[in-house]
Amino acid sequence: TSVTSSRAMSHVSGGAWEFKGEYLTISRNPTFIAGAHTGAPEEVVWSHKSDSLEVSKVASFSSTAAAQKSPEERMKSAEEYLEKHQVQSRVQDAVNAVLASMPADPMAAIAAVLAPAPKAVAAPKKEGGEKKEGGDKQGKKEGGKKEEKKEDKKTAPSPQKAAAAPAAPAAQAAPADNSALEAEIKAQGDKVRMLKEGNKAAPGTYSPEEVDGALAALKDLKGKMPAGGAGTAEAKKAEKEAKKEAKGDKKGGKGDEKKGAAKAISTEPCTGTRDFYPEDMRVRNWLFGHFKDVAKSFAFQEYDAPVLEHEELYKRKAGEEITEQMYNFVDKGGFAVTLRPEMTPSLARMILAKTTDSGETKMILPVKWFSLPQCWRFETTQRGRKREHYQWNMDIVGVKSIAAEVELLCAITQFFTNVGITSKDVGIKINSRKVMASILAAHGVSGEQFAPVCVVIDKLDKIGPDEVTKELVENLNVPEPTARKIIETMSARSVDELRKLAEGADQEGLIELEEVFEQAEAYGFKDFLTFDASVVRGLAYYTGIVFECFDRSGELRAICGGGRYDRLLTLYGSKQEIPCVGFGFGDCVIMDLLQMKGLLPPLDQQV
């Protein structure tokens, strides 16, 4: 990046001037280069351009090679990113060094500064005050206050001397030359920002360990800076910005000392929650638009309910486990309330409100409703799981036949087709809680044990058959022969295989399973479906067909899930059993999948 080619120096009236080289242009009057820059009078603007690199004081770098890549690819190219910023920092320091003295041959001075050297040349500094760019009088005094007392009559070096050595002489430089360390700090700060921005653009791109490691390295570098180290303005700015990005923006921490320090706040959202800037909202609205279009095409009506619900609604449904995950509290009126962890109980409450004393519904059945509620659970955050998320819900109330499940499965697969996801990307596991309950009962598992046993069986893919057997025996007191027979039954990969393995299986449930696959084939989405006897779903209120959508690559959590819950309303006081079936489809995992597959469209701002 050394500058050695043709040059020209022009002076214009009013102290404005311009320096042009093949690779570098500097102007003290921004309006001198027509249309190139605009700014306040006396502002110094510079730009450096070569075949492969372009940097300037007023814009970030661009690279000929990098320009052909997508934003995500450029973000991931950490080495290139840091290299260009280091070059930009060197050019900035070179310009500042030359502008401090305005030598007769500025080209030679800049070339000397940019030429490879054991140590980077720092810009001239003035302790106890601000560094000024351009237009400094040559009679300006350099160095700290102590030197001013000793050499109060000494002036700046002549232009000829400055050309040979742009930086201030070592004898005058009171502070140590920390430019190399400052460059490292700046580069590490850039890396921290790159990791954070990469995870914002594509969640999960960089692991928490990588981010923590980069932060620790930045802290170590800053710890090496001598106390009171001056540092260049650019390095200080980089440190400040890195701290802001990595540690939650301590903005306003010092404040105006005369008025009293302002109380610092974190600009990061609460753990497990998200901000949606305009560009994020465009993506969210695009996704929600697809959810709504599919629901309406199947003649579903949209509904909503308060995010604040009665705590007992969830306690009665799933017991203490979900209560431990709720954002629940006693309000000022003395009522136990919670932020809703899911929408199904609110739907049940609303349906129950439209029934007679005898339990008959006042509405014409079937009821086909959909919603897009925000749900809250206090749980460990990880990829695809947050403490708040939006969930596309579709529910059918009042249909006993398997046709309701088939319609919902058809809606899910239609959504996938609409956004470009195929049966090679995702699958939907199908099973029946009715069949599983009958099989477990035939093996001596009581009704009270059924739900806990289902929770353990649900871990089969994660911990394997031996560990599942161990938990069934040691934690739930299931005899080992029974536990192994259950595992063998759960390994069935087709309805026919389950029929052969299962003793005492509910025949009606087996027929329902067969009908689901037959109707799916007739409607054209059977290739999405697969039978999996280990899928039982964790919530106790499911009574029939259950299903769970998964990413075939195995990288992501469950995309959506649901099933039949015919007895939920009776738990809330309904005098008649009202058949219901529905699913919940979260927004977090599907966004990860769409990003992985490159299926998100460009969503620029439109007016």
Steps between C-alpha positions, in 0.01 A plus 500: 500500500798738474440811295777557245335603175423834335385784718368853485450767763258788453436796727183704470385816666391510861750243620332216315727247328492168329753219464451233232690179441426185307378327812442779751302824493493752788299819509472763768198652329243222450324694226822529294447151353168560329236260613744276684445617855295754684560637846572800713776745395851407611405131527776267380383217277716221358457189292731217397421282198687220324402206280395290797428745780313823556492680836413850609452712807126518445422144389590145596717284274383321191690225318469399137492133598275547801249704299403188307406316819175508693483701827513175695815385319668836555408486867652154536826607333652618826860510382416720201279721715775562757775540238315779319429688822865478600595649162243773547649579840852524353385734223317718753810523721715582197270780391490645851880491527546692175222748565653592834795670331415532127849422361617629162486151354188340652516199266842399629384550858191284453700231322746496790222458753327222306820313416555178703681577822572321830248723673192677371538878490254665732342834425646799686327546832456788732448412864245689700296605200338384176698390195433727204497394137624730222576869506714491818746788508858392473575702808272267703678346799525120520524264796373520858493785747840410647662540161321829447672639811843384380460592135240773497668668205548188291282472189384205290750338259535654156313351205824351371567316826139391524518345155784278610342415835124576516460401861626713787865429606541242774665753730182707495253212538433490871240219489609149399421389147206266555384508138567129441298403807229746405478338157458158665228634730320656206526179295370290791215746553412461132500123544262520797262717297525263206403200719206686653376629166539154350280346769245776456484438124498121538437379858733220605771577241754548778488308829486672841849362563636681192342828605619466861850415379513810281381716789762350733773567244385860466509541877852355518627739234347799675665384821841528332452870425714703745309709750433837347599375152399770258381294204382640172154637462415217260618230743309656785190517284541135405533398865193698593293351217617145579405544863161634394434203270633228730380608841162655446582860413610695806385811321461799720699341781721800574261766391561866567712519815373847575139385492565167670556158342200353320393153607616243244248257354547191291381539144475123456152342529435268795655155474309279260305786343541692175479850359345535157651789307327605176709259294412219745134592487501469122619140534254425782209646305601297196492179709176588676348588166562145379352358822186710458461430128507124557254515793255715306524276194373217722210722620638562851409818689753701698458559874708633788498511880679693777866415556420507874306190607373326814776285646259215581433454128845347459530331836191292430624411154855380546588505869796655677761459224351772284432714806873510570556642151231766517548872549239490777430739788225633726368830369404802709145368521622180662438280193747232388576579137763412241627597158358227280749218429281376211163575338299176520360559853387851399318347204337244730391777740348701216315197357376412848363854535280429197337186641167452680459373855447153357831519315372554147680758288313814395710526184450310177748213483763443385685802634816563296718770656860611464721746691856633517555564873820588679570236766730507802688228687791543738737230378858457385561692179672325210481486125133490400379550856446835665302622798255671269390393157212542261298191418269429209204306643227329299224310682183319399226453760205263459631237255539142628632345180858477384414751226589784741857373550541451125385857429752645747784288362404613151516866613847451648637339184335769288691765696826315440428480128415871484836605651707252298557226761463145367449154647877451457556784748244412768282213612202454734506213748158346571387283793197441723483562872191282506697203363797566728277519809346165419840336439646633825190396693539147356854498643383598847563877483226675698312808390691709754831378360403558138597870476839459678579195287420702186743772610780241531411330171517841332879495572558184293665679207714714733640252755440158341309186608736396782474832684123513446469150645714604796280802575180296471634241743676725752277809497155360423529148643409334171622136497800462269337234273202732459724798430688310228174381344375859492823613330466220245145610423608864470755403236227407251537700177163428341142446611514138377818436703338655807195280454723191502710606800230651719298290738166645602528796261186708453364383164301818439816703548691282253226547240515879551874495439451306177232745387730799553757355259235393249338845490840673488581298190167596345565872569858479373713565809580148623868548416522743794367241749679222685381269778696517825372309805732695731318831440261548792513879564560613856169659594256281686182619329562333160261209444542378139716570195814703581755639256830685501683667212877461481797618294635202304860624538466461876647844574187665642243445770140399426346748255139450608278250675145423598224241521155417627387615844137392542488524880659837569173692537368247750804580716375860506146410596319413177220252562547349157811380324571727205741357238794728416818474296767759431867587461754762603766620255770727650676778309857439626590160353333562165699824461821306566399244237409764240837669554684167475328426169544853364124539455449846650430751222664845483277730702627852446316805628225615267313830498 
